[in-house]
Amino acid sequence: MNIHLATISYYVKCFIRQCAKLKQYSIYEIYNKLLQKGLQTSIIEEELELLKDSDYEEQVREKLENGKLKSYDEEKKKAYFYRRGFKF
C-alpha cells in the first residue's frame, strides 16, 4: 500500500469519526463533505461502509428527535431530516 494512500485513508477515517461523534452528520453529508475536499470516491465509499452497516443514522435521528427537534411537529422533523440527507 502506498504511504500517500494510507495517509488519505487515515484522514478519511478521522474525518468520519469527527463528523459522526461531534457534528452528527448523516452519511450523505459526510460523503459530500469528503467529495468537496477532492478525495477519491473509492476511498470514501470503502471507509463509509462501516457506518452504513451499523445503525448510526438511526441513533443520530433518535438523539436529534429527543433533543434539538423535540418541539418540532412531525412535518418539520421530516423536512429537517430530508434536508440533512437522512433516509427513512
N, C-alpha and C positions, 0 to 999 in steps of 0.2 A: 504494500500500500504506500502510495506517495505521501510524504510528510505534509505537503500542502493540502492534500485531500483529507488527511487525518485532522489537520488543524481546522479546516472548514467544517468537517463533521462534528468536531468538538464544539465549535462555535454554535452550530445549529442546535445541538443538544442543550447547551446552556441557555440559548435564547428561548427555546421551547419551554424549558423549566421555569425561566423567569416569567414568561407570559402566562404560563399555567398557574403558577403559585401567586404571583403578585398582582397581575392585571386581570386575571380571569377572562382571557380571550377565548373565543370559540376556535375550533380547529381551523375553520375557514379564515378567520382573522390572522391567525399565526401564519398560515400558509401564504397569505397575501403579503404580510409584512416581510417575510423572508424573500419572496419574489421581488419585492421592491428593492431589496438590498442587492439584487443581481446574482443570487445563488442558483445553482443548478436544481432543476425540479426533481431530478432523480435522488439527490441527496436529501432534499426536503421531504419528499414522499417516504423515503426509507426511514427517516427519523420520526415522522408523524405516525407511522403505523402503530407504534406502541400506544399513542394516545387514542387512536381510532379503535383499537382493540379493547381498551378499558372503558369504564363508564364515566369518563372525565366530563363530557358535556352535560350529562345528567346531573352530576354533582354540582357543577358550576351553576346550572339553571336552578337547581334547588336552593343553593346558597343565595342567589340573587333574589329569588322569589320570597325567601324568608327575611331578607334584609332590605336592600335598596328598593325593591319593587313591591313591597308589602302593601302599600296604599294604592297601587295601580289597579284599575279594573282589568278584567280578562282581555279585553280588546287592546288596551295599551300594552299589557305584558306581551301579548302575541306579536304586536308590531315591533316592540323593543327587541325581542329575540330574533325575529326575521331580519331586522336591520343589522344585527350583530353577527348573523350567519349561523345561528343555531338551527339544528334540524329537529323536527318533531317526529 
